[in-house]
Amino acid sequence: MIKVSVFYPHKEGARFDLAYYLNTHIPMVAQKLGAAVKSASVEHGLGGISPGSAPAFVVMAHLGFDSMDAFQAAFGPHAAVIMADIPNYTSIEPLIQVSDVKLAQGK
């Protein structure tokens, strides 16, 4: 399994519309990528390690896929539309990482 993670770094004065992201952007991505998406999560940063410090990332999103080929086949045809939606919810340039999941646990 691979995980595609999208990180939005905390930047003073930057704009991030969490409601739009959760209610419009993520559902649109899920609809376009369809059954290729095996798991999804969105995390909203609350703070850093020191009390009262800013989080390193405002938001982190993680999408799981069976393979890199499955991700590319699902994302490729919709990449332009998905990426074009970014200015609708943030002024932050996202960082994207694709990872090979070696261990996943949960309850």
Secondary structure, DSSP 8 states (H G I E B T S, - for coil): -EEEEEEEE--TT--B-HHHIIIIIHHHHHHHHGGG--EEEEEE----SSTT---SEEEEEEEEES-HHHHHHHHGGGHHHHHHTGGGTBSS--EEEEEE-------
